[in-house]
Amino acid sequence: MKTEEEMDSFQLLEEKIDSLIKFINTIKKEKESLMEKTNTQERKILDLSGEVEYLKTSRDQAKQRIEALLEKIEQLDI
């Protein structure tokens, strides 16, 4: 009888190990998916940061042009 109990214990251990392996594989897949999403979001952030910098530069250039035009208008002495 002891051998039958040992076999049941080994079978139970094997099932738990199999379950653990499946769980680990699931977690690994989720980690890979999250890493891909993170990389995608980081690329988007970089793109948006570049766009913000471009818009700031464009705004500053427009401001300088407007100031230059206002100075020309002031020089007309109207």
PDB file with one MODEL, atoms N, CA, C and O in Angstrom:
MODEL        1
ATOM      1  N   MET A   1       0.802  -1.192   0.000  1.00  0.00           N
ATOM      2  CA  MET A   1       0.000   0.000   0.000  1.00  0.00           C
ATOM      3  C   MET A   1       0.847   1.260   0.000  1.00  0.00           C
ATOM      4  O   MET A   1       0.465   2.279  -0.575  1.00  0.00           O
ATOM      5  N   LYS A   2       1.936   1.186   0.613  1.00  0.00           N
ATOM      6  CA  LYS A   2       2.792   2.350   0.685  1.00  0.00           C
ATOM      7  C   LYS A   2       3.243   2.780  -0.705  1.00  0.00           C
ATOM      8  O   LYS A   2       3.349   3.974  -0.986  1.00  0.00           O
ATOM      9  N   THR A   3       3.502   1.833  -1.552  1.00  0.00           N
ATOM     10  CA  THR A   3       3.931   2.193  -2.895  1.00  0.00           C
ATOM     11  C   THR A   3       2.807   2.875  -3.666  1.00  0.00           C
ATOM     12  O   THR A   3       3.065   3.765  -4.477  1.00  0.00           O
ATOM     13  N   GLU A   4       1.559   2.466  -3.422  1.00  0.00           N
ATOM     14  CA  GLU A   4       0.433   3.110  -4.080  1.00  0.00           C
ATOM     15  C   GLU A   4       0.288   4.553  -3.587  1.00  0.00           C
ATOM     16  O   GLU A   4       0.014   5.455  -4.379  1.00  0.00           O
ATOM     17  N   GLU A   5       0.468   4.766  -2.302  1.00  0.00           N
ATOM     18  CA  GLU A   5       0.426   6.125  -1.741  1.00  0.00           C
ATOM     19  C   GLU A   5       1.579   6.960  -2.300  1.00  0.00           C
ATOM     20  O   GLU A   5       1.408   8.139  -2.608  1.00  0.00           O
ATOM     21  N   GLU A   6       2.745   6.342  -2.427  1.00  0.00           N
ATOM     22  CA  GLU A   6       3.890   7.057  -2.999  1.00  0.00           C
ATOM     23  C   GLU A   6       3.614   7.427  -4.446  1.00  0.00           C
ATOM     24  O   GLU A   6       3.958   8.525  -4.885  1.00  0.00           O
ATOM     25  N   MET A   7       2.993   6.514  -5.192  1.00  0.00           N
ATOM     26  CA  MET A   7       2.670   6.802  -6.583  1.00  0.00           C
ATOM     27  C   MET A   7       1.680   7.958  -6.670  1.00  0.00           C
ATOM     28  O   MET A   7       1.816   8.838  -7.520  1.00  0.00           O
ATOM     29  N   ASP A   8       0.677   7.951  -5.782  1.00  0.00           N
ATOM     30  CA  ASP A   8      -0.284   9.044  -5.755  1.00  0.00           C
ATOM     31  C   ASP A   8       0.413  10.358  -5.412  1.00  0.00           C
ATOM     32  O   ASP A   8       0.099  11.399  -5.989  1.00  0.00           O
ATOM     33  N   SER A   9       1.336  10.310  -4.494  1.00  0.00           N
ATOM     34  CA  SER A   9       2.086  11.515  -4.120  1.00  0.00           C
ATOM     35  C   SER A   9       2.932  12.006  -5.287  1.00  0.00           C
ATOM     36  O   SER A   9       3.007  13.209  -5.537  1.00  0.00           O
ATOM     37  N   PHE A  10       3.565  11.092  -5.996  1.00  0.00           N
ATOM     38  CA  PHE A  10       4.365  11.475  -7.150  1.00  0.00           C
ATOM     39  C   PHE A  10       3.488  12.037  -8.264  1.00  0.00           C
ATOM     40  O   PHE A  10       3.857  12.998  -8.939  1.00  0.00           O
ATOM     41  N   GLN A  11       2.328  11.427  -8.444  1.00  0.00           N
ATOM     42  CA  GLN A  11       1.410  11.912  -9.467  1.00  0.00           C
ATOM     43  C   GLN A  11       0.918  13.318  -9.109  1.00  0.00           C
ATOM     44  O   GLN A  11       0.838  14.196  -9.968  1.00  0.00           O
ATOM     45  N   LEU A  12       0.596  13.514  -7.852  1.00  0.00           N
ATOM     46  CA  LEU A  12       0.164  14.832  -7.401  1.00  0.00           C
ATOM     47  C   LEU A  12       1.280  15.856  -7.589  1.00  0.00           C
ATOM     48  O   LEU A  12       1.034  16.971  -8.049  1.00  0.00           O
ATOM     49  N   LEU A  13       2.500  15.478  -7.234  1.00  0.00           N
ATOM     50  CA  LEU A  13       3.643  16.370  -7.412  1.00  0.00           C
ATOM     51  C   LEU A  13       3.842  16.694  -8.890  1.00  0.00           C
ATOM     52  O   LEU A  13       4.093  17.844  -9.249  1.00  0.00           O
ATOM     53  N   GLU A  14       3.730  15.693  -9.732  1.00  0.00           N
ATOM     54  CA  GLU A  14       3.895  15.894 -11.167  1.00  0.00           C
ATOM     55  C   GLU A  14       2.823  16.839 -11.706  1.00  0.00           C
ATOM     56  O   GLU A  14       3.127  17.705 -12.527  1.00  0.00           O
ATOM     57  N   GLU A  15       1.601  16.692 -11.269  1.00  0.00           N
ATOM     58  CA  GLU A  15       0.517  17.568 -11.701  1.00  0.00           C
ATOM     59  C   GLU A  15       0.756  19.001 -11.247  1.00  0.00           C
ATOM     60  O   GLU A  15       0.517  19.945 -12.000  1.00  0.00           O
ATOM     61  N   LYS A  16       1.222  19.159 -10.033  1.00  0.00           N
ATOM     62  CA  LYS A  16       1.507  20.506  -9.523  1.00  0.00           C
ATOM     63  C   LYS A  16       2.655  21.149 -10.293  1.00  0.00           C
ATOM     64  O   LYS A  16       2.618  22.342 -10.592  1.00  0.00           O
ATOM     65  N   ILE A  17       3.670  20.358 -10.610  1.00  0.00           N
ATOM     66  CA  ILE A  17       4.801  20.881 -11.387  1.00  0.00           C
ATOM     67  C   ILE A  17       4.343  21.261 -12.788  1.00  0.00           C
ATOM     68  O   ILE A  17       4.728  22.310 -13.303  1.00  0.00           O
ATOM     69  N   ASP A  18       3.524  20.417 -13.406  1.00  0.00           N
ATOM     70  CA  ASP A  18       2.985  20.736 -14.731  1.00  0.00           C
ATOM     71  C   ASP A  18       2.166  22.030 -14.687  1.00  0.00           C
ATOM     72  O   ASP A  18       2.270  22.878 -15.574  1.00  0.00           O
ATOM     73  N   SER A  19       1.366  22.161 -13.655  1.00  0.00           N
ATOM     74  CA  SER A  19       0.561  23.368 -13.489  1.00  0.00           C
ATOM     75  C   SER A  19       1.454  24.595 -13.309  1.00  0.00           C
ATOM     76  O   SER A  19       1.185  25.659 -13.867  1.00  0.00           O
ATOM     77  N   LEU A  20       2.503  24.434 -12.535  1.00  0.00           N
ATOM     78  CA  LEU A  20       3.443  25.534 -12.315  1.00  0.00           C
ATOM     79  C   LEU A  20       4.139  25.928 -13.612  1.00  0.00           C
ATOM     80  O   LEU A  20       4.319  27.116 -13.881  1.00  0.00           O
ATOM     81  N   ILE A  21       4.529  24.952 -14.410  1.00  0.00           N
ATOM     82  CA  ILE A  21       5.179  25.230 -15.694  1.00  0.00           C
ATOM     83  C   ILE A  21       4.236  25.993 -16.615  1.00  0.00           C
ATOM     84  O   ILE A  21       4.650  26.949 -17.270  1.00  0.00           O
ATOM     85  N   LYS A  22       2.964  25.576 -16.670  1.00  0.00           N
ATOM     86  CA  LYS A  22       1.982  26.290 -17.490  1.00  0.00           C
ATOM     87  C   LYS A  22       1.824  27.728 -17.004  1.00  0.00           C
ATOM     88  O   LYS A  22       1.754  28.658 -17.807  1.00  0.00           O
ATOM     89  N   PHE A  23       1.768  27.901 -15.694  1.00  0.00           N
ATOM     90  CA  PHE A  23       1.624  29.232 -15.120  1.00  0.00           C
ATOM     91  C   PHE A  23       2.824  30.116 -15.479  1.00  0.00           C
ATOM     92  O   PHE A  23       2.660  31.278 -15.851  1.00  0.00           O
ATOM     93  N   ILE A  24       4.013  29.560 -15.364  1.00  0.00           N
ATOM     94  CA  ILE A  24       5.231  30.312 -15.695  1.00  0.00           C
ATOM     95  C   ILE A  24       5.233  30.697 -17.163  1.00  0.00           C
ATOM     96  O   ILE A  24       5.590  31.824 -17.505  1.00  0.00           O
ATOM     97  N   ASN A  25       4.842  29.779 -18.032  1.00  0.00           N
ATOM     98  CA  ASN A  25       4.792  30.084 -19.468  1.00  0.00           C
ATOM     99  C   ASN A  25       3.774  31.178 -19.765  1.00  0.00           C
ATOM    100  O   ASN A  25       4.011  32.041 -20.609  1.00  0.00           O
ATOM    101  N   THR A  26       2.654  31.140 -19.078  1.00  0.00           N
ATOM    102  CA  THR A  26       1.647  32.190 -19.249  1.00  0.00           C
ATOM    103  C   THR A  26       2.201  33.545 -18.811  1.00  0.00           C
ATOM    104  O   THR A  26       2.016  34.552 -19.496  1.00  0.00           O
ATOM    105  N   ILE A  27       2.867  33.559 -17.686  1.00  0.00           N
ATOM    106  CA  ILE A  27       3.457  34.805 -17.174  1.00  0.00           C
ATOM    107  C   ILE A  27       4.522  35.325 -18.139  1.00  0.00           C
ATOM    108  O   ILE A  27       4.605  36.531 -18.374  1.00  0.00           O
ATOM    109  N   LYS A  28       5.326  34.439 -18.693  1.00  0.00           N
ATOM    110  CA  LYS A  28       6.356  34.858 -19.660  1.00  0.00           C
ATOM    111  C   LYS A  28       5.715  35.498 -20.890  1.00  0.00           C
ATOM    112  O   LYS A  28       6.193  36.519 -21.382  1.00  0.00           O
ATOM    113  N   LYS A  29       4.636  34.896 -21.383  1.00  0.00           N
ATOM    114  CA  LYS A  29       3.945  35.456 -22.549  1.00  0.00           C
ATOM    115  C   LYS A  29       3.352  36.826 -22.217  1.00  0.00           C
ATOM    116  O   LYS A  29       3.425  37.749 -23.027  1.00  0.00           O
ATOM    117  N   GLU A  30       2.774  36.954 -21.042  1.00  0.00           N
ATOM    118  CA  GLU A  30       2.225  38.243 -20.627  1.00  0.00           C
ATOM    119  C   GLU A  30       3.330  39.289 -20.510  1.00  0.00           C
ATOM    120  O   GLU A  30       3.140  40.446 -20.886  1.00  0.00           O
ATOM    121  N   LYS A  31       4.476  38.881 -19.992  1.00  0.00           N
ATOM    122  CA  LYS A  31       5.609  39.798 -19.864  1.00  0.00           C
ATOM    123  C   LYS A  31       6.063  40.268 -21.241  1.00  0.00           C
ATOM    124  O   LYS A  31       6.318  41.456 -21.437  1.00  0.00           O
ATOM    125  N   GLU A  32       6.166  39.349 -22.193  1.00  0.00           N
ATOM    126  CA  GLU A  32       6.577  39.712 -23.546  1.00  0.00           C
ATOM    127  C   GLU A  32       5.581  40.687 -24.166  1.00  0.00           C
ATOM    128  O   GLU A  32       5.966  41.668 -24.802  1.00  0.00           O
ATOM    129  N   SER A  33       4.305  40.403 -23.970  1.00  0.00           N
ATOM    130  CA  SER A  33       3.267  41.289 -24.502  1.00  0.00           C
ATOM    131  C   SER A  33       3.367  42.687 -23.888  1.00  0.00           C
ATOM    132  O   SER A  33       3.272  43.693 -24.592  1.00  0.00           O
ATOM    133  N   LEU A  34       3.559  42.736 -22.577  1.00  0.00           N
ATOM    134  CA  LEU A  34       3.685  44.036 -21.908  1.00  0.00           C
ATOM    135  C   LEU A  34       4.947  44.776 -22.349  1.00  0.00           C
ATOM    136  O   LEU A  34       4.942  46.002 -22.467  1.00  0.00           O
ATOM    137  N   MET A  35       6.018  44.035 -22.590  1.00  0.00           N
ATOM    138  CA  MET A  35       7.255  44.677 -23.065  1.00  0.00           C
ATOM    139  C   MET A  35       7.042  45.280 -24.452  1.00  0.00           C
ATOM    140  O   MET A  35       7.514  46.382 -24.731  1.00  0.00           O
ATOM    141  N   GLU A  36       6.334  44.560 -25.321  1.00  0.00           N
ATOM    142  CA  GLU A  36       6.033  45.091 -26.659  1.00  0.00           C
ATOM    143  C   GLU A  36       5.178  46.349 -26.559  1.00  0.00           C
ATOM    144  O   GLU A  36       5.428  47.338 -27.248  1.00  0.00           O
ATOM    145  N   LYS A  37       4.168  46.302 -25.696  1.00  0.00           N
ATOM    146  CA  LYS A  37       3.308  47.479 -25.513  1.00  0.00           C
ATOM    147  C   LYS A  37       4.115  48.646 -24.956  1.00  0.00           C
ATOM    148  O   LYS A  37       3.929  49.788 -25.376  1.00  0.00           O
ATOM    149  N   THR A  38       5.004  48.364 -24.018  1.00  0.00           N
ATOM    150  CA  THR A  38       5.837  49.407 -23.429  1.00  0.00           C
ATOM    151  C   THR A  38       6.737  50.029 -24.495  1.00  0.00           C
ATOM    152  O   THR A  38       6.871  51.251 -24.562  1.00  0.00           O
ATOM    153  N   ASN A  39       7.346  49.196 -25.321  1.00  0.00           N
ATOM    154  CA  ASN A  39       8.212  49.704 -26.389  1.00  0.00           C
ATOM    155  C   ASN A  39       7.424  50.562 -27.372  1.00  0.00           C
ATOM    156  O   ASN A  39       7.906  51.601 -27.824  1.00  0.00           O
ATOM    157  N   THR A  40       6.216  50.125 -27.701  1.00  0.00           N
ATOM    158  CA  THR A  40       5.367  50.900 -28.605  1.00  0.00           C
ATOM    159  C   THR A  40       5.042  52.261 -27.988  1.00  0.00           C
ATOM    160  O   THR A  40       5.116  53.286 -28.665  1.00  0.00           O
ATOM    161  N   GLN A  41       4.686  52.266 -26.715  1.00  0.00           N
ATOM    162  CA  GLN A  41       4.354  53.519 -26.038  1.00  0.00           C
ATOM    163  C   GLN A  41       5.569  54.440 -25.936  1.00  0.00           C
ATOM    164  O   GLN A  41       5.439  55.656 -26.071  1.00  0.00           O
ATOM    165  N   GLU A  42       6.747  53.863 -25.699  1.00  0.00           N
ATOM    166  CA  GLU A  42       7.960  54.675 -25.626  1.00  0.00           C
ATOM    167  C   GLU A  42       8.262  55.317 -26.975  1.00  0.00           C
ATOM    168  O   GLU A  42       8.683  56.473 -27.031  1.00  0.00           O
ATOM    169  N   ARG A  43       8.048  54.573 -28.068  1.00  0.00           N
ATOM    170  CA  ARG A  43       8.248  55.153 -29.402  1.00  0.00           C
ATOM    171  C   ARG A  43       7.259  56.282 -29.648  1.00  0.00           C
ATOM    172  O   ARG A  43       7.620  57.320 -30.202  1.00  0.00           O
ATOM    173  N   LYS A  44       6.004  56.080 -29.233  1.00  0.00           N
ATOM    174  CA  LYS A  44       5.001  57.132 -29.396  1.00  0.00           C
ATOM    175  C   LYS A  44       5.388  58.370 -28.606  1.00  0.00           C
ATOM    176  O   LYS A  44       5.244  59.492 -29.091  1.00  0.00           O
ATOM    177  N   ILE A  45       5.876  58.167 -27.394  1.00  0.00           N
ATOM    178  CA  ILE A  45       6.296  59.300 -26.553  1.00  0.00           C
ATOM    179  C   ILE A  45       7.431  60.060 -27.235  1.00  0.00           C
ATOM    180  O   ILE A  45       7.427  61.290 -27.268  1.00  0.00           O
ATOM    181  N   LEU A  46       8.402  59.325 -27.776  1.00  0.00           N
ATOM    182  CA  LEU A  46       9.500  59.987 -28.480  1.00  0.00           C
ATOM    183  C   LEU A  46       8.996  60.777 -29.680  1.00  0.00           C
ATOM    184  O   LEU A  46       9.426  61.907 -29.909  1.00  0.00           O
ATOM    185  N   ASP A  47       8.083  60.182 -30.449  1.00  0.00           N
ATOM    186  CA  ASP A  47       7.519  60.880 -31.609  1.00  0.00           C
ATOM    187  C   ASP A  47       6.780  62.139 -31.177  1.00  0.00           C
ATOM    188  O   ASP A  47       6.945  63.200 -31.778  1.00  0.00           O
ATOM    189  N   LEU A  48       5.970  62.017 -30.138  1.00  0.00           N
ATOM    190  CA  LEU A  48       5.212  63.175 -29.666  1.00  0.00           C
ATOM    191  C   LEU A  48       6.118  64.248 -29.069  1.00  0.00           C
ATOM    192  O   LEU A  48       5.858  65.442 -29.217  1.00  0.00           O
ATOM    193  N   SER A  49       7.173  63.820 -28.400  1.00  0.00           N
ATOM    194  CA  SER A  49       8.125  64.791 -27.852  1.00  0.00           C
ATOM    195  C   SER A  49       8.789  65.570 -28.973  1.00  0.00           C
ATOM    196  O   SER A  49       8.974  66.783 -28.872  1.00  0.00           O
ATOM    197  N   GLY A  50       9.144  64.874 -30.033  1.00  0.00           N
ATOM    198  CA  GLY A  50       9.734  65.540 -31.199  1.00  0.00           C
ATOM    199  C   GLY A  50       8.754  66.505 -31.825  1.00  0.00           C
ATOM    200  O   GLY A  50       9.131  67.606 -32.226  1.00  0.00           O
ATOM    201  N   GLU A  51       7.502  66.103 -31.912  1.00  0.00           N
ATOM    202  CA  GLU A  51       6.480  66.974 -32.483  1.00  0.00           C
ATOM    203  C   GLU A  51       6.278  68.213 -31.618  1.00  0.00           C
ATOM    204  O   GLU A  51       6.133  69.317 -32.143  1.00  0.00           O
ATOM    205  N   VAL A  52       6.268  68.042 -30.304  1.00  0.00           N
ATOM    206  CA  VAL A  52       6.123  69.182 -29.392  1.00  0.00           C
ATOM    207  C   VAL A  52       7.285  70.152 -29.586  1.00  0.00           C
ATOM    208  O   VAL A  52       7.078  71.363 -29.654  1.00  0.00           O
ATOM    209  N   GLU A  53       8.497  69.629 -29.675  1.00  0.00           N
ATOM    210  CA  GLU A  53       9.664  70.494 -29.879  1.00  0.00           C
ATOM    211  C   GLU A  53       9.558  71.248 -31.199  1.00  0.00           C
ATOM    212  O   GLU A  53       9.880  72.434 -31.270  1.00  0.00           O
ATOM    213  N   TYR A  54       9.105  70.555 -32.248  1.00  0.00           N
ATOM    214  CA  TYR A  54       8.928  71.204 -33.549  1.00  0.00           C
ATOM    215  C   TYR A  54       7.900  72.326 -33.446  1.00  0.00           C
ATOM    216  O   TYR A  54       8.112  73.418 -33.975  1.00  0.00           O
ATOM    217  N   LEU A  55       6.791  72.059 -32.770  1.00  0.00           N
ATOM    218  CA  LEU A  55       5.747  73.076 -32.623  1.00  0.00           C
ATOM    219  C   LEU A  55       6.233  74.262 -31.793  1.00  0.00           C
ATOM    220  O   LEU A  55       5.891  75.408 -32.088  1.00  0.00           O
ATOM    221  N   LYS A  56       7.024  73.994 -30.762  1.00  0.00           N
ATOM    222  CA  LYS A  56       7.583  75.096 -29.967  1.00  0.00           C
ATOM    223  C   LYS A  56       8.500  75.962 -30.820  1.00  0.00           C
ATOM    224  O   LYS A  56       8.449  77.190 -30.747  1.00  0.00           O
ATOM    225  N   THR A  57       9.327  75.329 -31.618  1.00  0.00           N
ATOM    226  CA  THR A  57      10.240  76.065 -32.492  1.00  0.00           C
ATOM    227  C   THR A  57       9.451  76.894 -33.499  1.00  0.00           C
ATOM    228  O   THR A  57       9.765  78.060 -33.738  1.00  0.00           O
ATOM    229  N   SER A  58       8.424  76.282 -34.088  1.00  0.00           N
ATOM    230  CA  SER A  58       7.584  77.001 -35.058  1.00  0.00           C
ATOM    231  C   SER A  58       6.896  78.190 -34.402  1.00  0.00           C
ATOM    232  O   SER A  58       6.804  79.269 -34.988  1.00  0.00           O
ATOM    233  N   ARG A  59       6.413  77.982 -33.182  1.00  0.00           N
ATOM    234  CA  ARG A  59       5.753  79.069 -32.460  1.00  0.00           C
ATOM    235  C   ARG A  59       6.732  80.209 -32.186  1.00  0.00           C
ATOM    236  O   ARG A  59       6.394  81.380 -32.357  1.00  0.00           O
ATOM    237  N   ASP A  60       7.940  79.861 -31.763  1.00  0.00           N
ATOM    238  CA  ASP A  60       8.946  80.883 -31.480  1.00  0.00           C
ATOM    239  C   ASP A  60       9.313  81.655 -32.742  1.00  0.00           C
ATOM    240  O   ASP A  60       9.498  82.871 -32.695  1.00  0.00           O
ATOM    241  N   GLN A  61       9.420  80.958 -33.862  1.00  0.00           N
ATOM    242  CA  GLN A  61       9.735  81.626 -35.126  1.00  0.00           C
ATOM    243  C   GLN A  61       8.600  82.559 -35.534  1.00  0.00           C
ATOM    244  O   GLN A  61       8.846  83.677 -35.987  1.00  0.00           O
ATOM    245  N   ALA A  62       7.364  82.106 -35.375  1.00  0.00           N
ATOM    246  CA  ALA A  62       6.214  82.949 -35.711  1.00  0.00           C
ATOM    247  C   ALA A  62       6.186  84.188 -34.818  1.00  0.00           C
ATOM    248  O   ALA A  62       5.907  85.294 -35.282  1.00  0.00           O
ATOM    249  N   LYS A  63       6.475  83.991 -33.541  1.00  0.00           N
ATOM    250  CA  LYS A  63       6.498  85.114 -32.605  1.00  0.00           C
ATOM    251  C   LYS A  63       7.550  86.136 -33.019  1.00  0.00           C
ATOM    252  O   LYS A  63       7.297  87.340 -32.995  1.00  0.00           O
ATOM    253  N   GLN A  64       8.720  85.655 -33.396  1.00  0.00           N
ATOM    254  CA  GLN A  64       9.793  86.562 -33.821  1.00  0.00           C
ATOM    255  C   GLN A  64       9.400  87.324 -35.084  1.00  0.00           C
ATOM    256  O   GLN A  64       9.685  88.516 -35.202  1.00  0.00           O
ATOM    257  N   ARG A  65       8.753  86.650 -36.019  1.00  0.00           N
ATOM    258  CA  ARG A  65       8.327  87.326 -37.254  1.00  0.00           C
ATOM    259  C   ARG A  65       7.274  88.390 -36.961  1.00  0.00           C
ATOM    260  O   ARG A  65       7.302  89.476 -37.541  1.00  0.00           O
ATOM    261  N   ILE A  66       6.342  88.072 -36.057  1.00  0.00           N
ATOM    262  CA  ILE A  66       5.302  89.040 -35.698  1.00  0.00           C
ATOM    263  C   ILE A  66       5.933  90.252 -35.023  1.00  0.00           C
ATOM    264  O   ILE A  66       5.571  91.392 -35.314  1.00  0.00           O
ATOM    265  N   GLU A  67       6.882  90.000 -34.118  1.00  0.00           N
ATOM    266  CA  GLU A  67       7.565  91.111 -33.450  1.00  0.00           C
ATOM    267  C   GLU A  67       8.318  91.971 -34.456  1.00  0.00           C
ATOM    268  O   GLU A  67       8.324  93.197 -34.348  1.00  0.00           O
ATOM    269  N   ALA A  68       8.948  91.333 -35.427  1.00  0.00           N
ATOM    270  CA  ALA A  68       9.666  92.090 -36.457  1.00  0.00           C
ATOM    271  C   ALA A  68       8.689  92.924 -37.282  1.00  0.00           C
ATOM    272  O   ALA A  68       8.988  94.073 -37.609  1.00  0.00           O
ATOM    273  N   LEU A  69       7.544  92.375 -37.618  1.00  0.00           N
ATOM    274  CA  LEU A  69       6.539  93.134 -38.376  1.00  0.00           C
ATOM    275  C   LEU A  69       5.988  94.294 -37.549  1.00  0.00           C
ATOM    276  O   LEU A  69       5.767  95.385 -38.074  1.00  0.00           O
ATOM    277  N   LEU A  70       5.767  94.058 -36.265  1.00  0.00           N
ATOM    278  CA  LEU A  70       5.287  95.141 -35.405  1.00  0.00           C
ATOM    279  C   LEU A  70       6.304  96.273 -35.316  1.00  0.00           C
ATOM    280  O   LEU A  70       5.940  97.449 -35.301  1.00  0.00           O
ATOM    281  N   GLU A  71       7.577  95.907 -35.258  1.00  0.00           N
ATOM    282  CA  GLU A  71       8.623  96.942 -35.236  1.00  0.00           C
ATOM    283  C   GLU A  71       8.614  97.741 -36.537  1.00  0.00           C
ATOM    284  O   GLU A  71       8.783  98.960 -36.510  1.00  0.00           O
ATOM    285  N   LYS A  72       8.422  97.086 -37.655  1.00  0.00           N
ATOM    286  CA  LYS A  72       8.352  97.803 -38.942  1.00  0.00           C
ATOM    287  C   LYS A  72       7.166  98.738 -38.969  1.00  0.00           C
ATOM    288  O   LYS A  72       7.266  99.859 -39.467  1.00  0.00           O
ATOM    289  N   ILE A  73       6.026  98.280 -38.429  1.00  0.00           N
ATOM    290  CA  ILE A  73       4.830  99.121 -38.402  1.00  0.00           C
ATOM    291  C   ILE A  73       5.083 100.344 -37.518  1.00  0.00           C
ATOM    292  O   ILE A  73       4.671 101.450 -37.870  1.00  0.00           O
ATOM    293  N   GLU A  74       5.750 100.165 -36.386  1.00  0.00           N
ATOM    294  CA  GLU A  74       6.060 101.277 -35.487  1.00  0.00           C
ATOM    295  C   GLU A  74       6.973 102.295 -36.178  1.00  0.00           C
ATOM    296  O   GLU A  74       6.870 103.493 -35.915  1.00  0.00           O
ATOM    297  N   GLN A  75       7.844 101.838 -37.038  1.00  0.00           N
ATOM    298  CA  GLN A  75       8.774 102.706 -37.717  1.00  0.00           C
ATOM    299  C   GLN A  75       8.074 103.572 -38.780  1.00  0.00           C
ATOM    300  O   GLN A  75       8.628 104.574 -39.231  1.00  0.00           O
ATOM    301  N   LEU A  76       6.859 103.179 -39.171  1.00  0.00           N
ATOM    302  CA  LEU A  76       6.120 103.960 -40.188  1.00  0.00           C
ATOM    303  C   LEU A  76       5.637 105.288 -39.646  1.00  0.00           C
ATOM    304  O   LEU A  76       5.325 106.197 -40.415  1.00  0.00           O
ATOM    305  N   ASP A  77       5.573 105.409 -38.339  1.00  0.00           N
ATOM    306  CA  ASP A  77       5.158 106.669 -37.712  1.00  0.00           C
ATOM    307  C   ASP A  77       3.745 107.064 -38.117  1.00  0.00           C
ATOM    308  O   ASP A  77       3.489 108.198 -38.520  1.00  0.00           O
ATOM    309  N   ILE A  78       2.861 106.129 -38.005  1.00  0.00           N
ATOM    310  CA  ILE A  78       1.464 106.413 -38.401  1.00  0.00           C
ATOM    311  C   ILE A  78       0.684 106.907 -37.192  1.00  0.00           C
ATOM    312  O   ILE A  78      -0.506 107.202 -37.303  1.00  0.00           O
TER     313      ILE A  78
ENDMDL
END
